[in-house]
């Protein structure tokens, strides 16, 4: 089998295409094949004892509570980002907008601003609504001027 053919054909298909191996696999039942595979991997008992002792001394130990990273997570996509920078790089977190209208694009936020200004102008036409209309217009203009937050507030 050539170099290019090996890259195109998957390994399982190549193994099954071997005539002797395919015949042996067809004859031997699957539970027997599994049992033979596990016995092949078993080492000598003395080697197994040495390996277990080595793992007990030098193996991975559970980390203490102090060594772990803080439990705070950023972003809203379900992944626990450890920093604001990783949450900012996440595509799923960036997909959600933080405008007052709850839109996913800045165009919806501008539309919300226009709605606020129109409502303010309507309420400002009456004698009592002048103050209320001015407050709505001021809140819309403040929303336009003030910087918006990039993500949800820090928890923890």
C-alpha positions, 0 to 999 in steps of 0.5 A: 500500500502506497504512501498516499493510499495510507493517508486516504484510507482510514486505519480500521479499513486498512486493518480489516482489508488484511486477508488473514487478520479479517479471517481470524477476527471473523472466527474469534468471538468478541468477548474472547478477543477482549479477554485476550487483549487484556491478558496481553497488557498484564505485566509481571506481578513484581513489575506491577508492585514496583510500578504501583509503589512508584506511582504512590511516591511520585504520582499525581496528588490531589491539589490542596484547596489553596493551590486551586484557582479562585472560583470566580468565572467570567462570561455567560456562555457556560464555560468558566473563563478565569479572566476577563481577557479570555471571556473577551476572546470567547466567540460565544460571550461576544455574541451577546450584546449588553445594550439596554435593548438587549440586542445583539448588534449596536444598531438595536441600541441606537434604535432604543435611543431614538425610541427614548428621545421620541417618548421624551418629546411626546411626554414633554409636550404637556405641562406636567410631562416636561420634567418626565420628558426631560429625564427620558431624553437625558437618560438616552443621551447619557446612555449614548455618552457613557461607556458601556460595560463589556461583560457581566459584573465580577462574581466572587 
